[in-house]
Amino acid sequence: MKHIAMHLKQSMDEKRTTERGELMQYFCDKVNSERRRDGLPLISMPRMGKLLEGIPTKDLYYLKRVCNDAGNFSKKFWWEINPKNHTPEAQANRKAHRR
């Protein structure tokens, strides 16, 4: 017979899963697979939470789609979460370079 703590732990883990947590786990897995290949230290879940804390959950779905459509998931991920790339000046510079 299992100890009661084992049953409590399992039920707590199921209650604590959220869609945001699942997205964070998805990003960790995808980014870490490329970091592992390149010999870089892996990103932990708390670090990923800190990186994504200012981004609403609905925007994480957009980020997931954009990164999946890109040729290099990790490169697109890091570019998209950098706030400097989304200022009006940066957007104007991108438009100027396209011409």
N, C-alpha and C positions, 0 to 999 in steps of 0.2 A: 504494500500500500504506500502511495506517495504521501509525503508530508504536505500539509495544507498550504504551506508557503509556496510550493510549486504551482498549485492551482491559482493562487492569488497573483503570482508574478505573470502567469500566462494571460490572465484576464486583464491585468493592468496594461500589458504590452499591446493588446488588441485595441484597447480604448484610446491609447495615446497616438495611434497612427492617424495622420492627417494627410490631406492631399498635398499640402505644402511640404510636409516631411517626405512624402513619396517623390515629389519633384526634386527636392534637395538631394535625396539619395540617388536619383537618376543622374543629376549633374555630377555628383561625386564619382559615381561609377564611370561615366563617360570621360570626364577630365582625368581621373586617376589612371585610367587604362593608357592614355597617351603619356602621362607623366611617368608611369612605371616604365614604359618602353624607352623614354628618354633619360632615365636614371635620376629623375627629380624626386624630391620628397612628396609624399602623397598628401592630398587635402583631406582634413578630417571633417566630420559632420559639423562640429562647432564652428570651424573656420568657414565652411561653406555657408552656414547660417549667418555669420557676420558679413560675408560678402554680399549675400542676397537680402539682408534685413530691410533695406529701403525700397525693395521692389515688390509691388503688390502681386498677389498670387495669380491674378488674371494675366499680368505681364510676364510671369514665368512660363505660362503656356505659350505665349508668343515667342519668348526667348528659346524655348525648346524647339519650336517649329523652325525658327530661323537657323538655329545651330545645326539641326538635322539636315536642312536643305543645303547648308554650306559644304564645301569640299573638305575643310578641316574644322571639325567640331570645336576643338579646344581653342584654336586661334580666334574663331568667330565669337566664342563664349567670352573670352577675355576682352575682346574689342567691344562687345556690346555692353558689358557691365561697367566699363570705364566711363564715368560721367563726363570726362573731358571731351569725349567723342560726340557728345550730344548737345553741346552748347551751340547757340546761334552762330558764333564765330567759326566753330569747326564745321558746321553744316555749310556755311558760306564758302569756306575754303575748299570743301569737297566739290561744290558746284563749280567753283572757279577752275579746279583741276580737270574736271570732266570736259570742259570746252576746248 
